[in-house]
């Protein structure tokens, strides 16, 4: 179940660098809020794929459910109920405000991953072994 995958880890690092660049240098109304949220699903997905050897679609679904859970935590403002609003790491992970648009973006990212996983399986199964 646990196996390090360098390829996926390098993809994760690349996406992480892009996310940092977006967070530091881009102050707009599209790339940072929407494309950044789109990429974060891939970021978490490839991070998990770097260490877990399991069904890709199940991992993608787990990432989507995690993202939805974070949005629900934002909607109900759960951190203050547990006196955790001063915990910087939890505030970063949980975010600040609920957005229905985020749920749509996360779902689009999830569907993109599923599409590429299906395409990858199809192209791999279509290949003929070399004789």
C-alpha positions, 0 to 999 in steps of 0.5 A: 500500500505504501510505496514512494513514487518519484514521478508523482512526487516531482509532479506534486513539487511542481504544482506546489511551486506554481501554487506558491507563485500564484499565492505570492505574485498573482492578485487577480479575480480569476487565477488566484481564487479559481485556478488556485483552487483547481490546482490544489486538488491536483496538489493533494492528489499527487502528494498522496499518490507519491506515497500510496499505491492504491486505486487512483480514482479512489484517492481522487475521490478521497481528495474531493471528499476532503476538500468538501469537508474543508468547505463544510468546516468553513460554512459552519465556522467550526474552529471557534467551537473548539477554540482552534481559531488561533491555530495558524496551521488549522486556519490555513488548512480550513480557510476563511470563507465558504464558497459554493463556487469552490465546490464546483471548482473542486468537482471539475478538478476531480472530474479532470483527474478521473478523465485522465485516469480513464484515458491513461488506462485506455491508452495503456490497454490499447498498446500492443506488447513488443515482440 
